Amino acid sequence: MPGSATDAVRPFSPYTPVRAILRKPVPVLAPDADVRSALEYLDRNAVDSLAVVDPKSGAPLGILTLRDVVHRIALNGGDLDQPVATVMTGGVVTLPAEATVHQASVLMIRRNLRHLVLIEGDGRYAGILAQADLYARPSARSGELVAAIAAAGCVSSLAAVAAEVRAFSAQLLAEGLAADALCQQISALNDLIGLQAIDLVAERHELPYVPWCWLVFGSEGRLEQTLATDQDNGLVFAADSKEEADALRKVFLPFARDVNDALDACGFPLCKGSIMAGNPELCLSLAEWKEKFYQWLHVAEPQAVLNATIFFDLRPLFGDEHLAAELQSWLLARTPDCHAFLRAMAEGALNWQSPLGWLNGFRYDDNKDFPHTIDLKLHGVRPFVDGARIWSLAKGVAATNTGERLRTVGPLLHQRPEETAAFLGALDQVQRMRFANQLRADSHAGANRVDPDRLNELDRQILKEAFRQVKRLQQQLEIEFLRTA
């Protein structure tokens, strides 16, 4: 339906590199080329923009669009023989070409950009990403929410917008948006709320002039947030010594706690397990984070495995992303050789009792508060998340999103395409039921619990098949990590 909220859906995985979705090459000109030549290039290549690049270094200097030519030349009676450097848009925002679709989307929305210049690792020009490459047709409502988030000048006004975002997400679900696409939509808007909250809080603090980055873990790190989610975050900063790290931590902690409180006010409850940047144990230098992960990898105890289910699904949200990238690269270079740890993770993932009984009926966990129900998160989502994480760590796969992990590791595990598709389909269906249940739930505690008797016959059969797929996934984990150990 034209103009509906579902028009804003991206047809890409959030972890697709932006390089892979460029629709056509953008022409390149030197800064001394004249505007007339630029117009000829635009017409000949049927594009609306071109890059102005330094011919010696290959670095992007700016971009020229048809919009620029109309406003700066045609409407002002300018000279078509003047160099493009005089009319181009300089000081462009750049992004590495290997960055993800999600990162590009959030950056373009937040900075209100129509075009984003992509660069190689050495700073050379790599391409131009346009809004049309990411979106088929942004909806009016999503645009209004994005603008409202950016305009929020205090935490209370941001909290009001956050409530509207949750209502909008519920509307998307009611319109039939697929679970994976809904997760992406929620994650993108929640990222914008988080970024704005950090910006607002940072204005009240005098932060040190060192590189730092706000990290997100768990479902937020996987881009799999639902309608009911709490906080899982941390902070990493650069420090040359333990003494410097201790001093910087004292400065960062009040800021981090203020951000945690701001996010709580915006509807992201404080983590009961204190997995938040305001916890001194999670406000660490890069070296301290590496040491923490090293200890978890080499001490295969239950707490280390539990930590892996949260902290190993990390991504940067705000600040110097190079710190997060270095931490993740360091981690992935070591996990494939930590066989005891991977085995312990597999054992933890296999400690699962199927909700299916012998006679193909459902089995319940006798929860006193929610009798005759099944926890969709525990039994239907977590097994796929855990299995995908273990395989990704074992194979050194950088993606943290569960769907992307399953797609990436499938060929590495020699899975048949239909096997991987079955896992993905089962996960998507369970997430769909989980979202629908969260809309009806009377409390946060019951958000993930469903009574199979209240499902229609088709959904009951789908749920049973999803649990069968969980069993198949766990059989593969057992063969790879336990029987061959």
PyMOL commands that set and color helices and strands:
alter all, ss='L'
color gray80, all
select helices_A, chain A and resi 5-8+18-21+35-45+66-74+84-86+101-111+131-134+140-151+155-174+179-202+218-221+242-265+280-282+286-298+302-311+321-332+335-337+339-349+376-395+402-412+417-440+452-454+457-483
alter helices_A, ss='H'
color red, helices_A
select strands_A, chain A and resi 28-29+49-53+60-65+89-90+94-96+115-119+125-130+212-216+233-237+283-285+315-319+374-375+449-450
alter strands_A, ss='S'
color yellow, strands_A
deselect
rebuild
show_as cartoon
